Amino acid sequence: MNNCHQQKLFLNSTQFLPRSHGFVYISLMAENEKKETEQKKQKNLVKTTELPIKCEVSSELSKDVLNDFIEKEAKMIMQDKLEKEKADAKNAVEEYVYDFRGKLSAELEKFVTDQERDQIKQILEDTENWLYDEGEDQQKSVYVQKLDYLKKHGDPILFRYTEWEQRPSALNALGTSLQLVHKALQSYEAKEELYAHIDKEDMLKVKNIWEQKDQWHGQYLQPLAKLQPHQNPPVTVAAIKKEKEDLESQVWPILSKPKPKVEPPADEKNVNGQPQTDSEMQDTSNASEKVDKPSETSDEKACNQSHPESMETN
């Protein structure tokens, strides 16, 4: 009986799935266990509640001790700042030595005389040796003085190089402005319409300014053309740019004056004194045509009524 009862229970708790070569059964008990496991894996709901916390810092240090610590901290911060500034000043000296030494044999080569080259090389070498000996740990002011000494000998050479590179474009810009003003003066003398509305006194002022700037420009062209790279220029790029700015600031406001507006004739104005629109002018023209057209006389009207056949025949 027990075996039969167990077989019945097995059959009742089993599903049979057909296959090509027999039957495969799946236990219902295994499915139930799987469902229970999935239910356990479900996320738990979490409820968050704010919990305010009030903190009070109690210090056993007295006010004098606390102030002393604050003062020491401020001194340490200041000391760190001074150390950084000193390191930056020292690095600036070292960087100038290496950078300028490289440029002497490159882009600055033709901008120094042989005597200047030997002198600046010796200064750079002495400074480098000093950095790794006495200059290893000095005050910031000492490094600043060293850098100023290097620039005193090196900056004039850098200045020649910069001027040489920027001078052509500055001269061309000034020359272009002078040419434009000269063409405007020629147009005015030829009584062209473009500048015909400008007063004679204003154009005379333009002419005087142009002559001064053109003379200034011309006196430096030949000396600058003969200038050697290692020589200091007779005029700087900054001065050339300033002459151009002065010329344009005085001349262009005069040459760019707009032409005065031409008021329309009185008969082309409407009742309010404003210039008539196209539609108003057209209406006026139509009205004048109606007034000028002669009306039929009474005799002609009677003649036309007495001979209607002739009118139709014609």
MOJO-V203773 format. One record per residue. N is the residue number from 1. RES is the residue in one letter. OMEGA is omega in whole degrees, -180 to 180 (none if undefined). NEAR is the number of other ideal C-beta (glycine too) atoms within 10 Angstrom. Layout:
n: <N	N>
res: <RES	RES>
omega: <OMEGA	OMEGA>
near: <NEAR	NEAR>
This chain:
n: <1	2	3	4	5	6	7	8	9	10	11	12	13	14	15	16	17	18	19	20	21	22	23	24	25	26	27	28	29	30	31	32	33	34	35	36	37	38	39	40	41	42	43	44	45	46	47	48	49	50	51	52	53	54	55	56	57	58	59	60	61	62	63	64	65	66	67	68	69	70	71	72	73	74	75	76	77	78	79	80	81	82	83	84	85	86	87	88	89	90	91	92	93	94	95	96	97	98	99	100	101	102	103	104	105	106	107	108	109	110	111	112	113	114	115	116	117	118	119	120	121	122	123	124	125	126	127	128	129	130	131	132	133	134	135	136	137	138	139	140	141	142	143	144	145	146	147	148	149	150	151	152	153	154	155	156	157	158	159	160	161	162	163	164	165	166	167	168	169	170	171	172	173	174	175	176	177	178	179	180	181	182	183	184	185	186	187	188	189	190	191	192	193	194	195	196	197	198	199	200	201	202	203	204	205	206	207	208	209	210	211	212	213	214	215	216	217	218	219	220	221	222	223	224	225	226	227	228	229	230	231	232	233	234	235	236	237	238	239	240	241	242	243	244	245	246	247	248	249	250	251	252	253	254	255	256	257	258	259	260	261	262	263	264	265	266	267	268	269	270	271	272	273	274	275	276	277	278	279	280	281	282	283	284	285	286	287	288	289	290	291	292	293	294	295	296	297	298	299	300	301	302	303	304	305	306	307	308	309	310	311	312	313	314>
res: <M	N	N	C	H	Q	Q	K	L	F	L	N	S	T	Q	F	L	P	R	S	H	G	F	V	Y	I	S	L	M	A	E	N	E	K	K	E	T	E	Q	K	K	Q	K	N	L	V	K	T	T	E	L	P	I	K	C	E	V	S	S	E	L	S	K	D	V	L	N	D	F	I	E	K	E	A	K	M	I	M	Q	D	K	L	E	K	E	K	A	D	A	K	N	A	V	E	E	Y	V	Y	D	F	R	G	K	L	S	A	E	L	E	K	F	V	T	D	Q	E	R	D	Q	I	K	Q	I	L	E	D	T	E	N	W	L	Y	D	E	G	E	D	Q	Q	K	S	V	Y	V	Q	K	L	D	Y	L	K	K	H	G	D	P	I	L	F	R	Y	T	E	W	E	Q	R	P	S	A	L	N	A	L	G	T	S	L	Q	L	V	H	K	A	L	Q	S	Y	E	A	K	E	E	L	Y	A	H	I	D	K	E	D	M	L	K	V	K	N	I	W	E	Q	K	D	Q	W	H	G	Q	Y	L	Q	P	L	A	K	L	Q	P	H	Q	N	P	P	V	T	V	A	A	I	K	K	E	K	E	D	L	E	S	Q	V	W	P	I	L	S	K	P	K	P	K	V	E	P	P	A	D	E	K	N	V	N	G	Q	P	Q	T	D	S	E	M	Q	D	T	S	N	A	S	E	K	V	D	K	P	S	E	T	S	D	E	K	A	C	N	Q	S	H	P	E	S	M	E	T	N>
omega: <-178	180	180	180	179	179	178	178	179	-180	-179	-177	-175	172	-179	177	-178	173	-175	-174	177	-179	176	-178	179	-176	175	179	178	178	179	179	179	179	179	180	179	178	180	-178	180	-178	176	177	-179	178	-177	180	179	-179	-180	-180	179	-177	175	-179	178	-179	178	-180	177	-179	-180	179	179	178	178	177	179	179	178	178	179	178	179	178	179	179	177	179	180	179	179	179	178	179	178	179	179	179	179	178	-179	180	180	-180	-177	-177	-177	178	178	-179	-180	179	-180	-172	-179	-172	-176	-178	177	172	179	180	179	-180	180	-178	-177	177	179	179	179	180	178	180	179	178	179	-179	-177	178	-178	-177	-180	-179	-180	176	-180	-177	180	179	178	178	178	180	177	179	178	-179	179	180	-176	-176	176	178	177	179	178	-180	-179	179	-179	-178	-173	-174	-178	-179	179	178	179	180	178	179	179	179	178	179	-180	179	179	178	178	177	178	178	179	179	177	178	175	-173	-173	-178	-176	-177	-177	-179	-179	180	179	179	175	176	177	-179	180	179	-180	-180	179	-178	179	177	178	-180	-177	-176	-179	-176	-178	177	180	179	-180	-175	176	-177	-177	-180	177	-176	178	179	-176	176	179	179	178	179	179	177	178	179	178	179	-175	-179	-180	-172	-172	175	178	-177	-178	177	180	177	178	180	-180	180	178	178	-176	-177	178	178	180	-176	-178	-180	180	177	-178	174	-180	-179	179	179	179	179	179	180	179	-180	-180	179	180	-179	-176	-177	-177	179	-178	178	-179	-180	-180	180	180	179	180	-180	-178	-179	180	-178	-178	180	180	-180	179	none>
near: <5	6	7	8	9	10	10	10	10	11	10	8	13	13	11	11	8	7	8	4	5	7	10	10	12	11	12	12	10	10	11	11	11	10	10	9	9	9	8	7	6	7	5	4	5	5	4	5	4	4	5	4	4	4	4	4	4	4	8	5	10	9	8	7	11	11	11	12	10	10	10	10	10	10	10	10	10	10	10	10	10	12	11	11	13	18	12	11	19	21	11	15	23	17	11	17	22	11	11	21	14	11	16	19	10	7	12	20	13	11	23	21	12	8	8	16	17	11	13	20	15	10	17	19	12	11	18	16	11	16	17	9	8	10	17	9	8	17	11	16	10	17	22	16	14	22	19	11	13	19	13	10	14	22	13	15	20	15	14	21	18	14	21	17	11	15	18	11	12	19	19	11	14	23	15	11	20	20	11	15	23	14	10	23	18	11	15	19	11	10	8	11	8	12	21	11	10	17	10	8	9	16	17	11	14	22	17	11	17	20	12	13	21	17	9	17	19	11	11	19	10	9	11	15	8	7	18	10	13	17	11	10	17	11	19	16	18	10	14	24	15	12	19	20	12	14	23	17	10	16	23	15	10	18	19	9	13	6	11	7	5	5	9	10	7	7	7	12	14	12	7	5	7	10	12	16	10	7	8	15	12	11	12	14	9	9	10	10	9	7	7	7	7	5	7	8	9	8	8	10	11	10	12	12	9	8	12	9	7	10	10	7	7	6>
